[in-house]
Amino acid sequence: MSKIKGPKIVVIGGGTGLPVILNELHKRNADVTAIVTVADDGGSSGIIRDYVNVVPPGDIRNVMVALSDMPPELKDIFQYRFKSEDNFLAGHAIGNLIIAALSEMRGGIDPAIRELSRMLQIEGHIYPASAEPLVLHAKFTDGTSLAGESEITAAHKDVKQVWVENNPWSEHKKPRAVPEALEAIEAADEIILGPGSLFTSILPNLMIEDIRKAVLATQAEIVYICNIMTQKGETIGFTDADHVHVLNQHLGRNFVDTVLVNTEKVPESYMDFNRYDEVSKQVIHNFKGLREQGVRVISDNFLKLRDGGAFHDGEKVVDELMHICSNPIKKQA
């Protein structure tokens, strides 16, 4: 019998920040649905995506581990990444290869995820934002454009706008959301955006037209977990209000209801910028700018320092998320 009995919470995003929140929500017995980006074209995911024509599996793999009840030693095997000197398998995570293989065996990513969810004893639901790999496009403030997540980030330019398109060989003209993801958004008590890269992990999901419309139509409270650090190639110099402004601008109106903001200072001497080379400086606070966008601001010490980096403390963040579920903002119908 499933142990899930809590509120229906949908988490939208990708990257390494998402599993921290999902793992803690899982511990609280929330009815969790993760909607995961499929625009990643870098690293192991990008290579597999290009050769096997499957949605990039990396973010899906990490989400699966976060929601799995399998023993830690099995999680370690699933997450194991081959060393760089292994040539043919260099950089590939075993879980990525398994997801790609099952997608091919079962005729798509959806049946592959369902089967793996049973095998990995997953409580909750995991859906790719789209059943097809998508191409992320960006227009920069200097008027130039680029395609591909890794190319966009590496350009180190100020991003003005992003959108997603299907691969040229797709039989569909426009990206289409997985129907179950739309149903989860419609039924949600709370929708969480992030934490994660603003332009390359969160917005690619929201730029799928079906998901954008579903998020704008929901009566659930929409909570954005603002990043602790800015990111090179994406959000250099951004305040927390700038992050929210970009989200609202891309969806056409102020749709974010609540923002979680970390107020604890990150010691500069602690950060390992060689290991986390995409990280720049701590996000600056602009509470006036947040209030002008009509959001409820919850500010606290959400910081957790580990491994030379600054991360969200999953336990503290989820304490607030569960409290928000019990005390939601009343939306106008």
C-alpha positions as CSV (number, residue, x, y, z in Angstrom):
1,M,0.0,0.0,0.0
2,S,1.3,3.5,-0.9
3,K,2.3,5.6,2.1
4,I,1.6,8.8,0.2
5,K,-1.2,10.8,2.0
6,G,0.0,14.4,2.0
7,P,-0.8,17.4,-0.3
8,K,-0.4,17.2,-4.1
9,I,2.8,19.1,-4.9
10,V,4.2,19.5,-8.4
11,V,7.9,20.5,-8.7
12,I,9.0,21.9,-12.1
13,G,12.7,22.2,-13.1
14,G,15.9,20.4,-13.5
15,G,19.5,20.4,-12.5
16,T,21.1,19.5,-9.2
17,G,19.0,21.6,-6.9
18,L,15.7,19.8,-7.6
19,P,16.6,16.5,-6.0
20,V,17.4,18.2,-2.7
21,I,13.8,19.4,-2.4
22,L,12.2,16.2,-3.8
23,N,14.1,14.0,-1.4
24,E,12.8,16.0,1.6
25,L,9.2,16.2,0.2
26,H,9.4,12.4,-0.2
27,K,10.3,12.0,3.5
28,R,7.2,14.1,4.4
29,N,4.9,11.7,2.5
30,A,3.8,14.4,0.1
31,D,2.1,13.3,-3.1
32,V,5.0,14.5,-5.3
33,T,5.1,14.9,-9.1
34,A,8.3,16.0,-10.7
35,I,8.1,17.6,-14.2
36,V,11.7,17.5,-15.6
37,T,13.3,19.5,-18.4
38,V,14.3,17.7,-21.6
39,A,16.4,20.5,-23.2
40,D,19.8,19.4,-21.7
41,D,22.4,18.8,-24.4
42,G,25.6,18.7,-22.4
43,G,27.7,15.9,-20.9
44,S,26.5,12.3,-20.8
45,S,22.9,13.3,-21.3
46,G,23.8,15.3,-24.5
47,I,25.8,12.5,-26.0
48,I,23.1,9.9,-25.3
49,R,20.4,12.3,-26.6
50,D,22.3,12.7,-29.9
51,Y,23.2,9.0,-30.5
52,V,20.0,7.3,-29.2
53,N,17.4,10.1,-30.0
54,V,16.0,9.9,-26.5
55,V,15.2,12.7,-24.1
56,P,18.3,13.6,-22.0
57,P,18.2,11.2,-19.1
58,G,20.5,13.0,-16.5
59,D,17.9,15.1,-14.7
60,I,15.4,12.2,-14.8
61,R,18.0,9.9,-13.2
62,N,18.7,12.3,-10.4
63,V,15.0,12.8,-9.7
64,M,14.4,9.0,-9.6
65,V,17.1,8.6,-7.0
66,A,15.6,11.4,-4.9
67,L,12.2,9.7,-4.8
68,S,13.4,6.1,-4.6
69,D,13.2,3.8,-1.5
70,M,15.8,1.5,-2.8
71,P,18.9,0.8,-0.5
72,P,21.7,3.4,-0.6
73,E,24.2,0.9,-2.2
74,L,21.9,0.4,-5.2
75,K,21.4,4.2,-5.5
76,D,25.2,4.4,-5.6
77,I,25.4,1.9,-8.5
78,F,22.6,3.7,-10.4
79,Q,24.5,7.0,-10.0
80,Y,28.0,5.7,-10.7
81,R,29.7,7.7,-13.5
82,F,32.6,6.1,-15.4
83,K,36.0,7.7,-15.1
84,S,37.3,10.0,-17.8
85,E,40.1,7.5,-18.7
86,D,37.5,4.9,-19.6
87,N,37.3,6.2,-23.2
88,F,34.2,4.6,-24.7
89,L,32.1,5.0,-21.5
90,A,33.9,8.1,-20.2
91,G,31.6,10.4,-18.2
92,H,28.5,8.3,-18.6
93,A,26.4,7.5,-15.5
94,I,25.0,3.9,-15.4
95,G,21.5,5.2,-14.7
96,N,21.6,7.3,-17.9
97,L,22.5,4.2,-20.0
98,I,19.7,2.2,-18.3
99,I,17.1,4.9,-19.0
100,A,18.2,5.1,-22.6
101,A,18.1,1.3,-23.0
102,L,14.7,1.0,-21.5
103,S,13.4,3.9,-23.7
104,E,14.5,2.0,-26.7
105,M,13.2,-1.4,-25.5
106,R,9.8,-0.1,-24.4
107,G,9.2,2.3,-27.3
108,G,9.5,5.6,-25.5
109,I,10.5,7.5,-22.3
110,D,7.1,7.3,-20.6
111,P,6.9,3.4,-20.4
112,A,10.6,3.4,-19.5
113,I,10.1,5.7,-16.5
114,R,7.0,3.7,-15.4
115,E,9.0,0.5,-15.5
116,L,12.0,1.9,-13.7
117,S,9.8,3.6,-11.1
118,R,8.5,0.1,-10.1
119,M,12.0,-1.3,-10.1
120,L,13.5,1.5,-8.1
121,Q,10.6,1.5,-5.6
122,I,9.7,5.1,-6.3
123,E,6.9,6.9,-4.4
124,G,5.5,9.7,-6.5
125,H,5.3,10.5,-10.2
126,I,8.0,11.6,-12.7
127,Y,7.3,13.0,-16.1
128,P,9.5,14.6,-18.7
129,A,8.1,17.9,-19.7
130,S,7.9,16.6,-23.3
131,A,8.2,13.1,-24.7
132,E,10.7,14.4,-27.2
133,P,14.1,16.0,-26.7
134,L,13.7,19.8,-27.2
135,V,16.2,22.4,-28.4
136,L,16.6,25.5,-26.2
137,H,17.0,28.8,-28.1
138,A,18.1,32.2,-26.6
139,K,18.1,35.7,-27.8
140,F,20.7,37.9,-26.1
141,T,20.5,41.6,-25.3
142,D,23.0,42.4,-28.0
143,G,20.6,41.1,-30.6
144,T,22.4,37.8,-31.3
145,S,20.8,34.3,-30.9
146,L,22.0,30.8,-30.2
147,A,20.6,27.3,-30.0
148,G,21.5,24.6,-27.5
149,E,21.7,24.8,-23.7
150,S,25.4,24.3,-23.5
151,E,26.1,26.9,-26.2
152,I,23.9,29.4,-24.5
153,T,25.5,29.1,-21.2
154,A,29.1,29.1,-22.6
155,A,28.4,32.3,-24.5
156,H,28.5,34.3,-21.2
157,K,26.1,36.9,-22.6
158,D,23.1,38.6,-21.1
159,V,20.0,36.6,-22.0
160,K,16.9,38.5,-23.1
161,Q,14.5,35.7,-24.0
162,V,14.5,31.9,-24.3
163,W,12.1,29.5,-26.1
164,V,12.1,25.8,-27.0
165,E,11.6,24.0,-30.3
166,N,11.3,20.4,-31.4
167,N,14.3,18.8,-33.2
168,P,14.1,19.2,-37.0
169,W,13.2,15.5,-37.4
170,S,10.2,15.6,-35.1
171,E,6.8,14.9,-36.7
172,H,5.3,17.6,-34.6
173,K,5.6,21.3,-35.4
174,K,5.5,22.6,-31.8
175,P,6.7,21.1,-28.5
176,R,3.9,19.2,-26.8
177,A,3.7,18.5,-23.1
178,V,3.2,15.0,-21.7
179,P,-0.6,14.8,-20.9
180,E,0.0,13.4,-17.4
181,A,2.2,16.5,-16.5
182,L,-0.7,18.8,-17.5
183,E,-3.1,16.7,-15.4
184,A,-0.8,16.9,-12.4
185,I,-0.6,20.7,-12.7
186,E,-4.4,21.0,-12.8
187,A,-4.8,18.8,-9.7
188,A,-2.0,20.3,-7.7
189,D,-2.3,22.0,-4.3
190,E,1.1,23.7,-4.7
191,I,3.4,24.2,-7.7
192,I,7.1,24.7,-7.0
193,L,9.6,26.2,-9.4
194,G,13.2,25.4,-8.8
195,P,15.7,25.7,-7.3
196,G,17.7,25.5,-10.5
197,S,19.2,27.5,-13.4
198,L,16.7,30.1,-14.4
199,F,17.1,30.1,-18.2
200,T,18.2,26.5,-18.7
201,S,16.4,24.4,-16.1
202,I,13.1,26.2,-15.2
203,L,12.1,28.2,-18.2
204,P,12.5,25.4,-20.8
205,N,9.6,23.6,-19.1
206,L,7.4,26.7,-18.9
207,M,8.0,27.6,-22.6
208,I,6.1,24.6,-23.7
209,E,2.8,26.2,-24.6
210,D,0.6,23.5,-22.9
211,I,2.5,23.8,-19.7
212,R,2.5,27.6,-19.8
213,K,-1.2,27.7,-20.1
214,A,-1.7,25.1,-17.4
215,V,0.5,27.0,-14.9
216,L,-1.3,30.3,-15.7
217,A,-4.7,28.7,-15.2
218,T,-4.0,26.8,-12.0
219,Q,-5.6,27.7,-8.6
220,A,-2.6,26.2,-6.8
221,E,-0.2,28.5,-5.1
222,I,3.0,28.9,-7.3
223,V,6.2,29.1,-5.2
224,Y,9.6,30.1,-6.6
225,I,12.6,29.0,-4.7
226,C,15.1,31.7,-5.6
227,N,18.7,30.6,-6.3
228,I,21.3,31.4,-3.6
229,M,24.1,32.2,-6.1
230,T,24.1,33.9,-9.5
231,Q,25.2,31.8,-12.4
232,K,27.8,32.6,-15.1
233,G,26.3,32.7,-18.5
234,E,22.8,33.2,-17.1
235,T,22.1,35.5,-14.2
236,I,25.3,37.6,-13.5
237,G,24.3,40.6,-11.4
238,F,20.7,39.5,-10.9
239,T,18.7,40.3,-7.7
240,D,16.0,38.0,-6.4
241,A,13.5,40.4,-7.9
242,D,15.2,40.1,-11.3
243,H,14.8,36.3,-11.2
244,V,11.0,36.7,-10.6
245,H,10.7,39.4,-13.2
246,V,12.2,37.1,-15.9
247,L,9.8,34.4,-15.0
248,N,6.8,36.7,-15.1
249,Q,8.0,38.4,-18.3
250,H,8.3,35.0,-20.1
251,L,4.8,34.0,-19.1
252,G,3.2,37.3,-19.9
253,R,2.0,38.3,-16.5
254,N,2.8,38.2,-12.8
255,F,2.0,34.6,-12.0
256,V,4.4,33.8,-9.2
257,D,2.6,34.0,-5.8
258,T,5.3,33.3,-3.2
259,V,9.1,33.5,-3.3
260,L,11.5,31.8,-0.9
261,V,14.6,33.9,-0.3
262,N,17.8,32.9,1.6
263,T,19.1,35.7,3.8
264,E,22.2,34.0,5.2
265,K,25.5,35.3,3.9
266,V,27.7,32.8,2.1
267,P,31.3,33.0,3.3
268,E,33.4,33.9,0.3
269,S,36.4,32.0,1.7
270,Y,34.2,28.8,1.8
271,M,33.3,28.6,-1.9
272,D,35.3,26.3,-4.2
273,F,35.0,28.3,-7.4
274,N,37.2,25.7,-9.3
275,R,34.7,23.0,-8.5
276,Y,31.6,25.2,-9.0
277,D,32.9,27.2,-11.9
278,E,29.5,28.2,-13.2
279,V,28.7,30.0,-9.9
280,S,29.5,33.7,-9.5
281,K,28.3,35.7,-6.5
282,Q,25.5,35.6,-4.0
283,V,22.1,36.8,-5.2
284,I,21.4,40.4,-4.1
285,H,18.2,41.1,-2.3
286,N,15.6,43.6,-3.6
287,F,12.6,43.3,-1.4
288,K,11.0,46.4,-2.9
289,G,11.3,45.0,-6.4
290,L,9.7,41.7,-5.2
291,R,6.7,43.5,-3.5
292,E,6.1,45.6,-6.6
293,Q,5.5,42.3,-8.5
294,G,2.8,41.3,-5.9
295,V,4.6,38.3,-4.4
296,R,4.6,37.1,-0.9
297,V,8.2,36.9,0.3
298,I,9.4,34.3,2.8
299,S,13.0,35.1,3.8
300,D,15.1,33.0,6.2
301,N,18.3,31.2,6.6
302,F,17.9,28.4,3.9
303,L,21.6,28.0,3.4
304,K,23.5,24.7,3.7
305,L,27.2,24.7,3.2
306,R,28.7,21.5,2.0
307,D,31.5,20.2,-0.4
308,G,32.8,23.7,-0.9
309,G,29.4,25.0,-2.3
310,A,26.3,26.9,-1.2
311,F,23.1,24.8,-1.4
312,H,19.5,25.0,-0.1
313,D,18.8,23.3,3.2
314,G,16.1,20.9,2.0
315,E,14.6,20.4,5.4
316,K,14.2,24.1,6.1
317,V,12.8,24.8,2.6
318,V,10.3,22.0,2.8
319,D,9.2,23.1,6.3
320,E,8.1,26.3,4.6
321,L,6.6,24.6,1.6
322,M,4.4,22.4,3.8
323,H,3.4,25.4,5.9
324,I,2.4,27.2,2.7
325,C,0.2,24.3,1.7
326,S,-1.6,24.7,5.0
327,N,-1.9,28.5,4.6
328,P,-2.3,29.2,0.9
329,I,-2.9,32.5,-0.8
330,K,-6.5,32.8,-2.0
331,K,-6.5,33.4,-5.7
332,Q,-9.2,35.1,-7.7
333,A,-11.0,32.6,-9.9
